[in-house]
Amino acid sequence: MGLISLLGMLEMTDDIEEVLHWHLTSNCYPPVPEEYVPLCAEAIRVMKTDSKEKTMLQLPEGFFYKDVEKTVDAETVISAFHLEGFLMEDEYENED
């Protein structure tokens, strides 16, 4: 499991939300609730835009960051849920 599995899944489909659901619920330990799929998709989108500003994202209803915050920055989401592979995908495509 891990990064290699994630990259393999990304090669098989263009449906990012489908791969995110699989990654969060099956590739992460412990599994991450599926309610995080939209947040992770948004964090990936934000990080691909090459924005220099820290973009804050709304957490799913009933979830908190550090037990108090209702928002979290996109970079933290990428790191916390091991989403780096979703950003690497474009690097591999540009190597040809």
C-alpha positions as CSV (number, residue, x, y, z in Angstrom):
1,M,0.0,0.0,0.0
2,G,1.0,3.6,0.0
3,L,2.3,5.9,-2.7
4,I,2.9,3.3,-5.4
5,S,-0.6,2.0,-5.0
6,L,-2.0,5.5,-5.2
7,L,0.0,6.3,-8.4
8,G,-1.3,3.0,-9.9
9,M,-4.9,3.9,-9.1
10,L,-4.4,7.3,-10.7
11,E,-3.2,5.7,-13.9
12,M,-6.4,3.6,-14.1
13,T,-9.0,6.4,-13.9
14,D,-9.4,10.1,-14.2
15,D,-12.1,10.2,-11.5
16,I,-10.1,12.0,-8.7
17,E,-13.0,11.7,-6.2
18,E,-13.2,7.9,-6.8
19,V,-9.4,7.6,-6.2
20,L,-9.6,9.9,-3.2
21,H,-12.4,7.7,-1.7
22,W,-10.3,4.6,-2.2
23,H,-7.1,6.3,-0.8
24,L,-8.7,7.7,2.3
25,T,-10.8,4.7,3.2
26,S,-8.4,1.9,2.1
27,N,-4.9,3.2,1.6
28,C,-4.6,5.3,4.8
29,Y,-4.2,3.8,8.3
30,P,-6.3,4.4,10.2
31,P,-9.0,4.9,7.5
32,V,-10.2,8.5,7.0
33,P,-13.9,9.2,7.0
34,E,-15.3,9.6,3.4
35,E,-16.6,13.0,4.5
36,Y,-13.1,14.3,3.8
37,V,-13.2,13.5,0.1
38,P,-14.5,17.0,-1.0
39,L,-12.0,18.7,1.3
40,C,-9.1,16.7,-0.1
41,A,-10.3,17.3,-3.7
42,E,-10.4,21.1,-3.1
43,A,-6.9,21.0,-1.4
44,I,-5.5,19.2,-4.5
45,R,-7.1,21.8,-6.8
46,V,-5.7,24.7,-4.8
47,M,-2.2,23.3,-4.7
48,K,-2.2,22.7,-8.5
49,T,-3.1,26.3,-9.1
50,D,0.4,27.3,-7.9
51,S,-1.0,30.0,-5.6
52,K,1.5,31.6,-3.3
53,E,-1.2,32.6,-0.8
54,K,-2.2,30.2,2.0
55,T,-5.8,29.1,1.2
56,M,-8.0,28.1,4.1
57,L,-10.5,25.4,3.5
58,Q,-13.7,24.6,5.4
59,L,-13.6,21.2,7.3
60,P,-16.6,18.9,6.9
61,E,-19.5,19.6,9.4
62,G,-18.7,18.2,12.8
63,F,-14.9,17.9,12.2
64,F,-12.2,20.1,13.7
65,Y,-8.5,20.7,13.2
66,K,-6.6,20.6,16.5
67,D,-9.9,20.1,18.2
68,V,-11.0,23.8,17.7
69,E,-10.4,25.1,14.2
70,K,-13.1,24.7,11.6
71,T,-10.8,25.6,8.7
72,V,-7.3,24.3,7.7
73,D,-4.9,25.4,5.0
74,A,-4.6,23.3,1.8
75,E,-0.9,22.5,2.4
76,T,-1.8,20.9,5.7
77,V,-4.5,18.8,4.1
78,I,-2.1,17.5,1.5
79,S,0.4,16.6,4.2
80,A,-2.0,15.1,6.7
81,F,-3.8,12.8,4.3
82,H,-0.7,11.9,2.2
83,L,-2.0,13.4,-1.0
84,E,1.4,14.2,-2.5
85,G,0.9,11.5,-5.1
86,F,-2.1,13.5,-6.6
87,L,0.3,16.4,-7.2
88,M,3.1,14.2,-8.6
89,E,0.8,12.8,-11.3
90,D,1.4,15.9,-13.4
91,E,5.2,15.7,-13.1
92,Y,5.2,12.2,-14.6
93,E,3.0,13.2,-17.5
94,N,5.4,16.1,-18.4
95,E,8.5,13.9,-18.5
96,D,7.7,12.5,-22.0
